[in-house]
Amino acid sequence: MLLTFCNIRGQFAPELGLLRFQWSAAPTGRPRFQRSMSGVAQLVEQGDVTAVILDLHGLPSLGLDEQLWLAANWLGRVSVRAVEQVALVIPADNMYNQMVVESLIRAGRHFMHYEIQFFSNAAGALDWLVGEQNPAGQLALEQEWQQDAALPQLHG
């Protein structure tokens, strides 16, 4: 199931407990960034998500305000017991956001109980979370994501 959270494009597969999300448009200010991330948090808080792919492709460099908000308001919300694995997809050309993510992980390590792995592409992350147990499910998810990416995107 494909979803949109303001500036975030998402994919939720409840049968696999998988949530995948990626920025589809540059955040236009802190309120919109917070609204986008809060939508993701609300889905995770329901307890149906056990695996997450957080793809940072398309995300501009996070400012100090966004970093503080994530550390103080968001990380605790998404660190629910149901989440077991998180795959972080970090573009090779954005070392700044990689350092931001690593500092957020250090800041939130006392309530992050899930396994975290870093990837350079979403295909590797999807393979780690789904591929070994369900190759057909992995293929279906990737096809759904790619078909949606080919459609024109509307951003409100």
Secondary structure as the mmCIF struct_conf table of DSSP 4:
data_model
#
loop_
_struct_conf.conf_type_id
_struct_conf.id
_struct_conf.beg_label_comp_id
_struct_conf.beg_label_asym_id
_struct_conf.beg_label_seq_id
_struct_conf.end_label_comp_id
_struct_conf.end_label_asym_id
_struct_conf.end_label_seq_id
STRN STRN1 LEU A 2 PHE A 5
TURN_TY1_P TURN_TY1_P1 CYS A 6 ASN A 7
STRN STRN2 ILE A 8 ALA A 13
TURN_TY1_P TURN_TY1_P2 PRO A 14 GLY A 17
STRN STRN3 LEU A 18 TRP A 23
BEND BEND1 SER A 24 ALA A 25
BEND BEND2 GLY A 29 GLY A 29
HELX_RH_AL_P HELX_RH_AL_P1 ARG A 30 GLU A 45
TURN_TY1_P TURN_TY1_P3 GLN A 46 GLY A 47
STRN STRN4 ALA A 51 ASP A 55
TURN_TY1_P TURN_TY1_P4 HIS A 57 GLY A 58
HELX_LH_PP_P HELX_LH_PP_P1 LEU A 59 GLY A 63
HELX_RH_AL_P HELX_RH_AL_P2 LEU A 64 TRP A 69
HELX_RH_PI_P HELX_RH_PI_P1 LEU A 70 TRP A 74
HELX_RH_AL_P HELX_RH_AL_P3 LEU A 75 VAL A 78
TURN_TY1_P TURN_TY1_P5 ARG A 81 ALA A 82
STRN STRN5 GLN A 85 VAL A 89
TURN_TY1_P TURN_TY1_P6 ALA A 92 ASP A 93
HELX_RH_AL_P HELX_RH_AL_P4 MET A 95 GLY A 108
TURN_TY1_P TURN_TY1_P7 ARG A 109 PHE A 111
BEND BEND3 TYR A 114 TYR A 114
STRN STRN6 GLU A 115 PHE A 119
BEND BEND4 SER A 120 ASN A 121
HELX_RH_AL_P HELX_RH_AL_P5 ALA A 122 LEU A 126
HELX_RH_PI_P HELX_RH_PI_P2 ASP A 127 GLY A 131
TURN_TY1_P TURN_TY1_P8 GLU A 132 GLN A 133
HELX_RH_AL_P HELX_RH_AL_P6 PRO A 135 ALA A 149
TURN_TY1_P TURN_TY1_P9 ALA A 150 ALA A 150
BEND BEND5 LEU A 151 LEU A 151
HELX_LH_PP_P HELX_LH_PP_P2 PRO A 152 GLN A 153
#
